[in-house]
Amino acid sequence: MESLVRRGASARGFSLSGVLAGRRYASVGEVVRTDRGERSASVARVYTTIYELASPQAVQTPEFQAMRGWYQFAPRVRSRTSVMLPT
């Protein structure tokens, strides 16, 4: 994956309360997907964002929840949240 570090207006999630830092990534080349046991491969871009949060509660705010999909892309966005705590 190549790193897509963005700042300013395009990085709206990075300025939310409770978000300390973030980095966006885009896949390069072929993407393998599995849906209901069916596996397929195609050349496509898959975007991933990783946030460093002040606390796990940051993902529960209405502002954070509103970032999941936008405009005509909303039906194509799959969202998964995993909170990992330091050990």
Chimera marker file (.cmm) of the C-alpha trace (Angstrom):
<marker_set name="trace">
<marker id="1" x="0.000" y="0.000" z="0.000" r="1" g="1" b="0" radius="0.5"/>
<marker id="2" x="1.190" y="3.483" z="-0.695" r="1" g="1" b="0" radius="0.5"/>
<marker id="3" x="0.816" y="6.148" z="1.958" r="1" g="1" b="0" radius="0.5"/>
<marker id="4" x="-1.497" y="9.074" z="1.237" r="1" g="1" b="0" radius="0.5"/>
<marker id="5" x="-0.834" y="11.539" z="4.030" r="1" g="1" b="0" radius="0.5"/>
<marker id="6" x="-3.206" y="14.450" z="3.649" r="1" g="1" b="0" radius="0.5"/>
<marker id="7" x="-3.604" y="17.636" z="5.586" r="1" g="1" b="0" radius="0.5"/>
<marker id="8" x="-6.108" y="20.471" z="5.466" r="1" g="1" b="0" radius="0.5"/>
<marker id="9" x="-9.718" y="20.319" z="4.340" r="1" g="1" b="0" radius="0.5"/>
<marker id="10" x="-9.369" y="16.907" z="2.684" r="1" g="1" b="0" radius="0.5"/>
<marker id="11" x="-8.330" y="15.383" z="6.007" r="1" g="1" b="0" radius="0.5"/>
<marker id="12" x="-11.474" y="16.278" z="7.953" r="1" g="1" b="0" radius="0.5"/>
<marker id="13" x="-11.276" y="13.189" z="10.157" r="1" g="1" b="0" radius="0.5"/>
<marker id="14" x="-7.876" y="14.222" z="11.425" r="1" g="1" b="0" radius="0.5"/>
<marker id="15" x="-9.279" y="17.369" z="13.036" r="1" g="1" b="0" radius="0.5"/>
<marker id="16" x="-12.120" y="15.747" z="15.000" r="1" g="1" b="0" radius="0.5"/>
<marker id="17" x="-12.176" y="15.845" z="18.767" r="1" g="1" b="0" radius="0.5"/>
<marker id="18" x="-10.461" y="12.753" z="20.135" r="1" g="1" b="0" radius="0.5"/>
<marker id="19" x="-8.428" y="12.095" z="16.955" r="1" g="1" b="0" radius="0.5"/>
<marker id="20" x="-4.735" y="12.607" z="17.697" r="1" g="1" b="0" radius="0.5"/>
<marker id="21" x="-3.311" y="11.613" z="14.302" r="1" g="1" b="0" radius="0.5"/>
<marker id="22" x="-4.160" y="9.680" z="11.195" r="1" g="1" b="0" radius="0.5"/>
<marker id="23" x="-2.777" y="8.298" z="7.992" r="1" g="1" b="0" radius="0.5"/>
<marker id="24" x="-4.559" y="7.254" z="4.813" r="1" g="1" b="0" radius="0.5"/>
<marker id="25" x="-3.405" y="4.477" z="2.515" r="1" g="1" b="0" radius="0.5"/>
<marker id="26" x="-4.381" y="3.326" z="-0.984" r="1" g="1" b="0" radius="0.5"/>
<marker id="27" x="-3.713" y="-0.119" z="-2.406" r="1" g="1" b="0" radius="0.5"/>
<marker id="28" x="-1.573" y="-0.567" z="-5.497" r="1" g="1" b="0" radius="0.5"/>
<marker id="29" x="-2.219" y="-3.311" z="-8.049" r="1" g="1" b="0" radius="0.5"/>
<marker id="30" x="-4.536" y="-6.301" z="-7.816" r="1" g="1" b="0" radius="0.5"/>
<marker id="31" x="-7.038" y="-6.573" z="-4.969" r="1" g="1" b="0" radius="0.5"/>
<marker id="32" x="-8.432" y="-9.926" z="-3.823" r="1" g="1" b="0" radius="0.5"/>
<marker id="33" x="-11.873" y="-9.790" z="-2.214" r="1" g="1" b="0" radius="0.5"/>
<marker id="34" x="-13.976" y="-12.465" z="-0.555" r="1" g="1" b="0" radius="0.5"/>
<marker id="35" x="-17.729" y="-11.958" z="-0.312" r="1" g="1" b="0" radius="0.5"/>
<marker id="36" x="-19.917" y="-14.729" z="1.136" r="1" g="1" b="0" radius="0.5"/>
<marker id="37" x="-17.301" y="-17.334" z="0.280" r="1" g="1" b="0" radius="0.5"/>
<marker id="38" x="-16.827" y="-16.104" z="-3.292" r="1" g="1" b="0" radius="0.5"/>
<marker id="39" x="-13.288" y="-14.978" z="-4.062" r="1" g="1" b="0" radius="0.5"/>
<marker id="40" x="-12.498" y="-12.531" z="-6.868" r="1" g="1" b="0" radius="0.5"/>
<marker id="41" x="-9.476" y="-10.536" z="-7.976" r="1" g="1" b="0" radius="0.5"/>
<marker id="42" x="-9.411" y="-7.262" z="-9.866" r="1" g="1" b="0" radius="0.5"/>
<marker id="43" x="-7.338" y="-4.151" z="-10.284" r="1" g="1" b="0" radius="0.5"/>
<marker id="44" x="-8.947" y="-1.627" z="-7.973" r="1" g="1" b="0" radius="0.5"/>
<marker id="45" x="-8.050" y="0.966" z="-5.377" r="1" g="1" b="0" radius="0.5"/>
<marker id="46" x="-8.871" y="0.134" z="-1.773" r="1" g="1" b="0" radius="0.5"/>
<marker id="47" x="-8.553" y="3.000" z="0.686" r="1" g="1" b="0" radius="0.5"/>
<marker id="48" x="-7.775" y="2.536" z="4.368" r="1" g="1" b="0" radius="0.5"/>
<marker id="49" x="-7.472" y="5.116" z="7.128" r="1" g="1" b="0" radius="0.5"/>
<marker id="50" x="-5.823" y="4.457" z="10.472" r="1" g="1" b="0" radius="0.5"/>
<marker id="51" x="-6.452" y="6.880" z="13.327" r="1" g="1" b="0" radius="0.5"/>
<marker id="52" x="-4.638" y="7.323" z="16.621" r="1" g="1" b="0" radius="0.5"/>
<marker id="53" x="-7.345" y="8.137" z="19.160" r="1" g="1" b="0" radius="0.5"/>
<marker id="54" x="-7.302" y="9.760" z="22.590" r="1" g="1" b="0" radius="0.5"/>
<marker id="55" x="-9.697" y="7.032" z="23.806" r="1" g="1" b="0" radius="0.5"/>
<marker id="56" x="-11.954" y="4.293" z="22.390" r="1" g="1" b="0" radius="0.5"/>
<marker id="57" x="-14.953" y="6.596" z="22.924" r="1" g="1" b="0" radius="0.5"/>
<marker id="58" x="-13.754" y="8.847" z="20.070" r="1" g="1" b="0" radius="0.5"/>
<marker id="59" x="-15.314" y="6.440" z="17.522" r="1" g="1" b="0" radius="0.5"/>
<marker id="60" x="-18.727" y="6.769" z="19.190" r="1" g="1" b="0" radius="0.5"/>
<marker id="61" x="-19.194" y="10.486" z="18.465" r="1" g="1" b="0" radius="0.5"/>
<marker id="62" x="-21.744" y="11.548" z="15.827" r="1" g="1" b="0" radius="0.5"/>
<marker id="63" x="-18.967" y="13.401" z="13.962" r="1" g="1" b="0" radius="0.5"/>
<marker id="64" x="-16.818" y="10.274" z="13.671" r="1" g="1" b="0" radius="0.5"/>
<marker id="65" x="-19.803" y="8.146" z="12.612" r="1" g="1" b="0" radius="0.5"/>
<marker id="66" x="-20.694" y="10.702" z="9.888" r="1" g="1" b="0" radius="0.5"/>
<marker id="67" x="-17.364" y="10.087" z="8.102" r="1" g="1" b="0" radius="0.5"/>
<marker id="68" x="-18.445" y="6.649" z="6.901" r="1" g="1" b="0" radius="0.5"/>
<marker id="69" x="-19.297" y="7.204" z="3.263" r="1" g="1" b="0" radius="0.5"/>
<marker id="70" x="-20.143" y="10.368" z="1.404" r="1" g="1" b="0" radius="0.5"/>
<marker id="71" x="-21.997" y="11.553" z="-1.669" r="1" g="1" b="0" radius="0.5"/>
<marker id="72" x="-22.428" y="8.990" z="-4.434" r="1" g="1" b="0" radius="0.5"/>
<marker id="73" x="-19.785" y="6.703" z="-2.882" r="1" g="1" b="0" radius="0.5"/>
<marker id="74" x="-21.725" y="5.953" z="0.324" r="1" g="1" b="0" radius="0.5"/>
<marker id="75" x="-23.249" y="2.677" z="-0.960" r="1" g="1" b="0" radius="0.5"/>
<marker id="76" x="-19.776" y="1.407" z="-1.936" r="1" g="1" b="0" radius="0.5"/>
<marker id="77" x="-18.045" y="2.166" z="1.365" r="1" g="1" b="0" radius="0.5"/>
<marker id="78" x="-17.546" y="-0.700" z="3.785" r="1" g="1" b="0" radius="0.5"/>
<marker id="79" x="-16.561" y="0.386" z="7.231" r="1" g="1" b="0" radius="0.5"/>
<marker id="80" x="-14.924" y="-1.580" z="9.994" r="1" g="1" b="0" radius="0.5"/>
<marker id="81" x="-13.733" y="-0.193" z="13.298" r="1" g="1" b="0" radius="0.5"/>
<marker id="82" x="-11.179" y="-1.979" z="15.431" r="1" g="1" b="0" radius="0.5"/>
<marker id="83" x="-9.978" y="-0.386" z="18.642" r="1" g="1" b="0" radius="0.5"/>
<marker id="84" x="-6.525" y="-1.527" z="19.706" r="1" g="1" b="0" radius="0.5"/>
<marker id="85" x="-5.268" y="-0.521" z="23.144" r="1" g="1" b="0" radius="0.5"/>
<marker id="86" x="-1.567" y="-0.251" z="23.995" r="1" g="1" b="0" radius="0.5"/>
<marker id="87" x="-0.221" y="-3.064" z="26.122" r="1" g="1" b="0" radius="0.5"/>
<link id1="1" id2="2" r="1" g="1" b="0" radius="0.2"/>
<link id1="2" id2="3" r="1" g="1" b="0" radius="0.2"/>
<link id1="3" id2="4" r="1" g="1" b="0" radius="0.2"/>
<link id1="4" id2="5" r="1" g="1" b="0" radius="0.2"/>
<link id1="5" id2="6" r="1" g="1" b="0" radius="0.2"/>
<link id1="6" id2="7" r="1" g="1" b="0" radius="0.2"/>
<link id1="7" id2="8" r="1" g="1" b="0" radius="0.2"/>
<link id1="8" id2="9" r="1" g="1" b="0" radius="0.2"/>
<link id1="9" id2="10" r="1" g="1" b="0" radius="0.2"/>
<link id1="10" id2="11" r="1" g="1" b="0" radius="0.2"/>
<link id1="11" id2="12" r="1" g="1" b="0" radius="0.2"/>
<link id1="12" id2="13" r="1" g="1" b="0" radius="0.2"/>
<link id1="13" id2="14" r="1" g="1" b="0" radius="0.2"/>
<link id1="14" id2="15" r="1" g="1" b="0" radius="0.2"/>
<link id1="15" id2="16" r="1" g="1" b="0" radius="0.2"/>
<link id1="16" id2="17" r="1" g="1" b="0" radius="0.2"/>
<link id1="17" id2="18" r="1" g="1" b="0" radius="0.2"/>
<link id1="18" id2="19" r="1" g="1" b="0" radius="0.2"/>
<link id1="19" id2="20" r="1" g="1" b="0" radius="0.2"/>
<link id1="20" id2="21" r="1" g="1" b="0" radius="0.2"/>
<link id1="21" id2="22" r="1" g="1" b="0" radius="0.2"/>
<link id1="22" id2="23" r="1" g="1" b="0" radius="0.2"/>
<link id1="23" id2="24" r="1" g="1" b="0" radius="0.2"/>
<link id1="24" id2="25" r="1" g="1" b="0" radius="0.2"/>
<link id1="25" id2="26" r="1" g="1" b="0" radius="0.2"/>
<link id1="26" id2="27" r="1" g="1" b="0" radius="0.2"/>
<link id1="27" id2="28" r="1" g="1" b="0" radius="0.2"/>
<link id1="28" id2="29" r="1" g="1" b="0" radius="0.2"/>
<link id1="29" id2="30" r="1" g="1" b="0" radius="0.2"/>
<link id1="30" id2="31" r="1" g="1" b="0" radius="0.2"/>
<link id1="31" id2="32" r="1" g="1" b="0" radius="0.2"/>
<link id1="32" id2="33" r="1" g="1" b="0" radius="0.2"/>
<link id1="33" id2="34" r="1" g="1" b="0" radius="0.2"/>
<link id1="34" id2="35" r="1" g="1" b="0" radius="0.2"/>
<link id1="35" id2="36" r="1" g="1" b="0" radius="0.2"/>
<link id1="36" id2="37" r="1" g="1" b="0" radius="0.2"/>
<link id1="37" id2="38" r="1" g="1" b="0" radius="0.2"/>
<link id1="38" id2="39" r="1" g="1" b="0" radius="0.2"/>
<link id1="39" id2="40" r="1" g="1" b="0" radius="0.2"/>
<link id1="40" id2="41" r="1" g="1" b="0" radius="0.2"/>
<link id1="41" id2="42" r="1" g="1" b="0" radius="0.2"/>
<link id1="42" id2="43" r="1" g="1" b="0" radius="0.2"/>
<link id1="43" id2="44" r="1" g="1" b="0" radius="0.2"/>
<link id1="44" id2="45" r="1" g="1" b="0" radius="0.2"/>
<link id1="45" id2="46" r="1" g="1" b="0" radius="0.2"/>
<link id1="46" id2="47" r="1" g="1" b="0" radius="0.2"/>
<link id1="47" id2="48" r="1" g="1" b="0" radius="0.2"/>
<link id1="48" id2="49" r="1" g="1" b="0" radius="0.2"/>
<link id1="49" id2="50" r="1" g="1" b="0" radius="0.2"/>
<link id1="50" id2="51" r="1" g="1" b="0" radius="0.2"/>
<link id1="51" id2="52" r="1" g="1" b="0" radius="0.2"/>
<link id1="52" id2="53" r="1" g="1" b="0" radius="0.2"/>
<link id1="53" id2="54" r="1" g="1" b="0" radius="0.2"/>
<link id1="54" id2="55" r="1" g="1" b="0" radius="0.2"/>
<link id1="55" id2="56" r="1" g="1" b="0" radius="0.2"/>
<link id1="56" id2="57" r="1" g="1" b="0" radius="0.2"/>
<link id1="57" id2="58" r="1" g="1" b="0" radius="0.2"/>
<link id1="58" id2="59" r="1" g="1" b="0" radius="0.2"/>
<link id1="59" id2="60" r="1" g="1" b="0" radius="0.2"/>
<link id1="60" id2="61" r="1" g="1" b="0" radius="0.2"/>
<link id1="61" id2="62" r="1" g="1" b="0" radius="0.2"/>
<link id1="62" id2="63" r="1" g="1" b="0" radius="0.2"/>
<link id1="63" id2="64" r="1" g="1" b="0" radius="0.2"/>
<link id1="64" id2="65" r="1" g="1" b="0" radius="0.2"/>
<link id1="65" id2="66" r="1" g="1" b="0" radius="0.2"/>
<link id1="66" id2="67" r="1" g="1" b="0" radius="0.2"/>
<link id1="67" id2="68" r="1" g="1" b="0" radius="0.2"/>
<link id1="68" id2="69" r="1" g="1" b="0" radius="0.2"/>
<link id1="69" id2="70" r="1" g="1" b="0" radius="0.2"/>
<link id1="70" id2="71" r="1" g="1" b="0" radius="0.2"/>
<link id1="71" id2="72" r="1" g="1" b="0" radius="0.2"/>
<link id1="72" id2="73" r="1" g="1" b="0" radius="0.2"/>
<link id1="73" id2="74" r="1" g="1" b="0" radius="0.2"/>
<link id1="74" id2="75" r="1" g="1" b="0" radius="0.2"/>
<link id1="75" id2="76" r="1" g="1" b="0" radius="0.2"/>
<link id1="76" id2="77" r="1" g="1" b="0" radius="0.2"/>
<link id1="77" id2="78" r="1" g="1" b="0" radius="0.2"/>
<link id1="78" id2="79" r="1" g="1" b="0" radius="0.2"/>
<link id1="79" id2="80" r="1" g="1" b="0" radius="0.2"/>
<link id1="80" id2="81" r="1" g="1" b="0" radius="0.2"/>
<link id1="81" id2="82" r="1" g="1" b="0" radius="0.2"/>
<link id1="82" id2="83" r="1" g="1" b="0" radius="0.2"/>
<link id1="83" id2="84" r="1" g="1" b="0" radius="0.2"/>
<link id1="84" id2="85" r="1" g="1" b="0" radius="0.2"/>
<link id1="85" id2="86" r="1" g="1" b="0" radius="0.2"/>
<link id1="86" id2="87" r="1" g="1" b="0" radius="0.2"/>
</marker_set>
